[in-house]
């Protein structure tokens, strides 16, 4: 077996790539926005408490 393709090296490189991807993802503005920590309020914050649907959609009787 070639020394460049040892199992522990491949696993180590894949784990390092995974860690780099996770760090990039957790530091992204999109992730912060989706967690409610962005500069604009998320959709969960903007829901109307008096709406009929759980997603915040207005009732059919109140639509224009």
Number of C-alpha atoms within 10 A of each C-alpha: 5 5 7 8 9 10 9 9 12 12 11 11 11 12 12 12 12 12 12 11 12 12 11 12 13 11 11 11 14 13 14 15 15 14 12 15 13 13 9 10 13 15 12 12 9 10 14 14 11 11 13 12 12 11 13 15 14 14 11 8 6 7 7 4
